[in-house]
Amino acid sequence: MMPGSPERFTQDVDRRMALAREWDDLVEQVRAIEGFEDFLRPPRLETLLPAASGGPVVIINVSRWRCDALIVHETEVTTIPLPELTQDIVGERVEAYLDAVGDRQLRVLRGDQRDLVVEGVTDDVESLLDDCLRWMWESFARPVLNHLGHTAPPPADGEWPRVWWCPTGPLTLLPIHAAGDHSEPGASVIDRVISSYTPTLRALVEARRPQPDAEAGAARMLFVGMPETPGQASLPNVLVEKRLVERLFGDNRTRLIGPEATRDDVLREMRGHRWAHFACHGEQNLADPSHGGVLVHDGMLTVTDLSAQQHRGDFAYLSGCKTAVGGVTLPDEAITLAAALHYTGFRHVVATLWSVLDAEAAQVAERVYERLAHNGVLDADRAAEALHHAVRELRRNHPDQPSVWTPFAHTGP
């Protein structure tokens, strides 16, 4: 039979049709298994609404046609048009933001001590960041909060409301939780609500499900610290964070410091610990986010490395640089170190959007753990609240330096 003959063509068609029928049969077999009813189907809305059981989830949708905020509640989804937001404006603002953050990164990395370069950050950088925060506030954050009824700070003795942000497109790169006119009391997100992020609604639904103790790691803290890393600035306050963990967790912790913190050892220990703290440099590859990660003794512990195993943890604290920054070429894919840990089992993740100052990183860690850790046990479900109040304190101490207090973000329920 000659190639290209009618008989050969008919055989190829028959074979393809047989394979298609076999594929359909296999998919139906999978969907007949309990828990896999929606295999390869778009998720049903009713399966995603439980993501809002702790408070509304705000999806900021950016497209060339129009921009809207989709507010997911437990029973419905409402829409807020955002006429002041356009795809072109978002692109321009994100580019200016990345330029400002990039300039600051260079200044930080030139210093021998990160806590000595605060004065090296130019007024231009702070002004650009402040302008970005104001723009987000006016364009979408304030309209959303007003729609939700959060028009002023909660009473001094009242409970703080929660809001989860699920940005799309280039907005995934921005610190929405810090949006506001911080020169005006109460005119900011951080003054009205406690913010958290989620990469997707489905991820938040999964994170809200209780985890059986039998499947979780040991209720211990894993501390990974790198005070000295080849080719990077020293991090002397790693030792401050180490002493903090020792004080609060006592013998209920495992530590991997310096040469002990190898890629294989860190990955192995993570599988057996419910809580993890990383005090080390981080790097993010904006063009290929899966190659970003944290620098340990023998190289980079990447997003890909962490995504290759399931961790079954409650809490991860990334006291490093650029551990929550996504990609530029594929901004809709929130592939960050924080998101990777969240997807692979750590329900709560605290991370940073860009290079943070060593002293301030240690200060925030101390404030967070003092609220969460008691008698060697960590209450992970209060992580967002603890970070919120720690960052507000840092803002009070550095009101004119948003680069100092803006980077810290919480991902999870």
Secondary structure, DSSP 8 states (H G I E B T S, - for coil): --TT-HHHHHHHHHHHHHHHHHHHHHHHHHHTSTT-TTTTS---HHHHGGGGTTS-EEEEE--SS--EEEEE-SS-EEEEE-TT--HHHHHHHHHHHHHHHHHHHHHHHHSSBGGG-GGGS-HHHHHHHHHHHHHHIIIIIHHHHHHTT--S---TTS---EEEEEE-GGGGGS-GGG-B-TTSTT-BHHHH-EEEE-S-HHHHHHHHS---TTTS-EEEEEEEE-S--TTS-B-TTHHHHHHHHHHHHTTSEEEEEGGG--HHHHHHHHTTEEEEEEES-EE--SSSGGG-EEEETTEEEEHHHHHTS----SEEEE-SSSSS---SSSTTS---HHHHHHHTT-SEEEEESS---HHHHHHHHHHHHHHHEETTEE-GGGHHHHHHHHHHHHHHH-TT-HHHHSSEEEE--
